[in-house]
Each structure stands twice: as C-alpha cells, then as structure tokens.
C-alpha cells in the first residue's frame, strides 16, 4: 500500500476525480469474442451494462465512506476508451501488473481537466475443491469466488500515483457429505451438520484434493459458486475505507 494522501479522500474536497473501473472478466472475453456472437452488438451491450453496474457500486461505496468528498466522474470504460486501449488495460489486470507510464498517458488524454485519475483494477478468480476436512468422517465440496481490487489514485499535477491499495474479497458455499468409509451401503446423502453453530466455517474447507476428479461429480456435487455482485460491492466498500481512514 502506498499513501501520500494523509488526509484521505476528504482532502480532495473541491477537486475533480475521473474514475475508471476495469475488470478482466468477462469483459475481455466478450470484447474479443464479439465477432463470433450474433448479433455482435450484443456482446458490447453486455460489457457496457456490466460496467455501468460496477460504476453504480463505486458511487454507492463513495456515499457510504465519503459523501460529497469530491466531484467524481465515472462512466463505463468502454464508452471512454477505445477497445484496443481497454483490452491492453484488461491484460494488465489479468497479468497482475501495475499500470505503466504509457497507460497513464492514455488515460490523461481521456480525462479532460480532471485533477486526479482513479484507476481501479478488478479480477475474479473461482475455485472448486473437494476432499476430507478436519472434522472426522466428513467430505466437503467447496466453491469459492475471490475478487481482487487494486486502486491507484494518480495526481495529474505531480505526474505520479499518490495512493495505491489492494483488497481481496471472498465468498464461498459448501456441501458436506459422509466419507465413503462412513457410508457403508447407505445411499449418499448430505451430512447432518449444524453449520451455523460452528464458529469458523473454514474447518469445513477440504484438506487436499483427492476427490476433485469429475468421476465424483454425481456422488458429491459442488454447490454453485456464489455470485460476484455482493463480493465486488463488499470489496469496493473496503477499498474506499482504506483510502479514507
């Protein structure tokens, strides 16, 4: 984390901030695949709709953490950047790279007279694992989403990033089953566990991956991976908390 903004976001009062919220998925895939989607405009509309939603979440997070701190301008990046420029930034997100000097030069051209540029990179990762857990006799199927948000606040006058932070936001769902040795001849069924009574659900996280093979999908099905909206919203709230302590 880098912080040359000791007063937090509140110290930007009266300033103009131009924000870009850029996620790698599914934006990059949809833009690159638009020629294979019928009609092609559908892919672009889908990306813009997703980006509009993220912008609305950023505005909501700002209201919670620092209402009317500064004049924020944020639009779907695809409305402000060329596909080529946006895809280059999306690749930076996927490769976990920081924006370069040339990236800031591109963004400066698109931000008019804004005093600051606020670039937020977002990446989503998904994981499914299945295996025995610490609780004896139990096997769990675990589905997790992890959203990583990186925020960069760029001071145009100084020509450098004055605040940078990173937040990882997660959510998961799980299904618990008796281990095969515990089942004997009984039909596979969900284990009777009072999950809400456990202080830490992480004790049901699989230890190892002996049952990850698709051959176990019917016996021990994975739960659906949790949706990303709430995880992204939670991450944006935390990102703004870090920027405005």
Secondary structure, 3 states (H helix, E strand, C coil): CEECCCCCHHHHCCCEEEEEEEECCCHHHHHHCHHHCCCHHHHHHHHHHHHHHHHHHHHHHHHHHHCCCCEEEECCHHHHCCHHHHHHHHHHHHCCCCCCHHHHHHHHHCCCCCCEEEEEEEEEEEEEEEEECCCCCEEEEEEEEEEEEEEEEEECCCCEEEEEEEEEEEEEEEEEEECHHHHCCCCCCECCCCHHHCCCHHHHCCCCCCCCCHHHCCCCCCCCCCCHHHHHHHHHHHHHHHHCC
